[in-house]
Amino acid sequence: MSFRTFARRAAIYSLALLFGAFPMSVALANSLMLIVVLLWALSLDGTDLREFLRSSWANPVVRPALALVLLIVLASFWSPASWAEIGGYYKKYVKFLLLPVFIFLLARREDRAHCWTAFGLALLFTLVSTWLNVWFQLPWSRTYNQGFGADHTVFKDHISQGIMMSLFTVLCAHWAIKATSNWKKVLCWLVAGLAAVSILVLTQGRTGYLSLLLATVVFSLAMLWRRPQMLLGVVLAGALALMSAYTLSPQFQHRTNLAWQEAQNHSAGTVTSIGARIEVWRFMVRQTDFDNAKLMGAGTASYPVLARSYFKDPKFCDAICPHPHNQFILFYFEQGLPGFVLILWFMGTIVRQGLRYRSTHRALMLAFVSIMLTSNMTHSSLWLSTESHFFILMTALLMASAGRRPPSSAVQASPA
């Protein structure tokens, strides 16, 4: 085996480890990401580099990703932020630049299977730990709240765990549908059910609730669109399960009612999750009106600088000055209309590619986009470390087979 071949295989195996690491540790994920890139660079020769450039440009999701990176760099030159602050934003968004590398390394289906397995095992360990956390104090858990009716987030925060567990739920449903034996089907459906219940009953993230709801609806619609009787049965069963979760889960009921109360009783003098988001909207409207920033934005890393000068209340500023808890607002505020269009283009390419696959794979990809939409509307998910790891890496995994067969092919290679 040549050194370049060894480096290429080592990069791929390191990438598989990365898929198992990022749900649990940002530091380990960042280290593995650096190792993947270095090994990939060592594996290249002139021929490989040309193939990388050709295949990367052929993948439809790479173009909006690179265009967004270019816009972020260009918007730095009219930003009021310091170059140190702008450099921090470059670190946040550098994973868009690495997306072509991940896609290139995941060209083979068996390599993608290793990554799916690693991600699945990481989420399965998180799920088991979440349930065990109800009765036992686990040393690796970030929460120590035994008993039902409390938050049992194990790694990261409840938002990150909620959105990743939502994808894991539909992924298990996807595996159940594809399973070749009855015991595998039953096992996958059981894990999917436990994952869904863990989101609704054992964690407090409203983003997780919304992500799970939208992902399961989209997955069901994509799978059963041509079978209306089964679709109706699934919808009724889902509605019954949701009402049961609301009735039986104090956590789900409290967080849902609290969101409605916060929206109704919002005031500028009280810091709440929903109220803070309302204030961000008001700030954005005033800022774009005053600074004529509607077209090209106020510049990369400008949001925290301008927010600190606008929000005088320290408590409010602590909550919403670092980021606006909405990725679409963040791109629109800093990169203007082009940034908003590019992130929609990025997500649209995943939808378009998903529509070219068979029903199970199409359902999985569309469910993933629905989670991305929900998370980015309620959080700055492409700016935050764990969530950006999740969305960029899963995009690479789902889109790695795109463009590898002629468009006329009825069914492309499986993404999962």
Beta strands, then each sheet from edge to edge (+ up, - down):
end
